[in-house]
Amino acid sequence: MTYLTRVTTAAGALLACAGLLAAAPAQAAPRAARTTFPLTDNWLYLTVARGENAQTGDKHGTLLMCDPLPLGYARAAEACDELSKVDGDITRIPQKKVFCPMIYAPVTVHAHGQWNGQPVDYQETYTSKCAMEARTGAVFAVDH
């Protein structure tokens, strides 16, 4: 057997072994890791519903996750920053001084989740979307 034949045979054997290793089934994640969702202590499931009743109104929701990176919607980073400043307590977000038209178009918001391991459950009905954003900042701005 020549040197070139031996090198070619060895290279072929190495490629075959690499192919077998790549084709081997991946190890499943440990059960605890697969069932832990979300993978952060700072998350809220947010819903915004038109009307005074969150159960019957036209609503949409999203999951806001703040660790390790803000995810969920366009203003997630701003919402996470606001929540961090008040330790996840939506009622402590400083109210913005804005002028809202006196048009009654109620919206009901709900936040359910946890912040720093503590449960969060917040629900409120505001007279308008403008009033909601003045009071809660970017937290419920899920449709922008």
N, C-alpha and C positions, 0 to 999 in steps of 0.2 A: 504494500500500500504506500503510495507516495505521500509526501508531506502535504501537498495541496488537497488530496483526497481526505486525509485525516482532519485537516482544519475545516473543510467543508462539512464533513460528517459531524464533528464536534459542534460546529455552529448550528447545524440543523437540529441536533439533540437539545442544545440550549434553547433554541426557539420553540421547540415542542414543549419543553418543560415550562417555559414562560407562558405559553398558551394555556397549558393545563392549570397553572396557578391563577391566571386571569379568569378562567372559566369556572373556578371553584365558587360555590355559593357563598355569599357574604354572610357574616355572622349577624344574627338578629340583635337589635339593641336590647339591653336589659329591660325587663318589664316595667320597672319604675320609670325609666327614661321615656318609654313609649306612652305612658299614661299621664305624664305630667304636661298639661297644656293649660294655659300658655306657659312658656318657659321663662316667666318673669314674675316678680312680686308686684309690679306696677302695671295693672291692666284694667280696663273698663270696657264693658259692652254697653254702647251708647245707642239709644233710640230717640228719634224725634218724630212725633206724630202730630199731624194737623188736627186741631180740635181740642176739646176739653177732656176727652176720654182716650187714654193711650191704647185701650183695647179695641176700640171701634174706629179710630181715626186712620187716615192714610199715613202709614209710618214707614220709616226705613232706619236701619241701624248699621253699626259697624263696630269692629273690635279695635280699640286703641291700646297699643302696647308701647310702653315708654322705655324699656330696658332690653337690650343694650342700646338700641337705636329707636327713635320714635317711628312707629309704623301705624297705618290705619287709614289715613286720609290726608289731603293736601296740607292742612294746618296742624298736623299731629305734633310737630316739634314745638310749635307755639303752645298748644294745649298741654303738652307734657311739662313745659317750662312753668306755665301758670299753676298746674297741679303740684309741681315740686315745691313751689314757693309757699303753698298752703298745706303741705303734707297730705295731699289727696282730698282735702275737705272742700268740696265745691262751694259750700255756703260761705267760705272765707275768701273767695276770689273777690278782689276789690271791684266794686261796681264802677263801670265807666260812665263818665258824664257825656251823654249824647242826647240829641234830640230825636225822639221817635214820633212818627205821625200817630195821631189819635185814631187809628183804624183798628177795630177789634178783629183780630185774626188769630185766635188762640193756638198755641202750640204746647204740647205736653212732652217733657223730656224725662228720660229715665237713664240712670247710670247704675250698673251693677258690676261689681268686681272686687278688686282688692288693691290697696296701696300700702306698700311696706309691710305686707302680711296682714293688714287690718281690713276687714270687710268694708265695702262701700256700697251703699244703697241709697240713691238720691232720686226723687221724683218731684217734679214741680210743673205747674201749668202757668205759662206766661201769656200776657194779652196779645203779644205779637212776636215775630221772629226778631225784630229789632230789640225789644225789651229783653228777650232771652239772651241775645248776644251781649247786651250791655251788662247783664248780671252774671253771665257765665263765661264770658270771653270766647276763646276759640274751642272750648271743650265740646260743645254741641254743634260746631260748624262743620258737620260731616258732609254737607252737600256742596261745598265749594271746592 
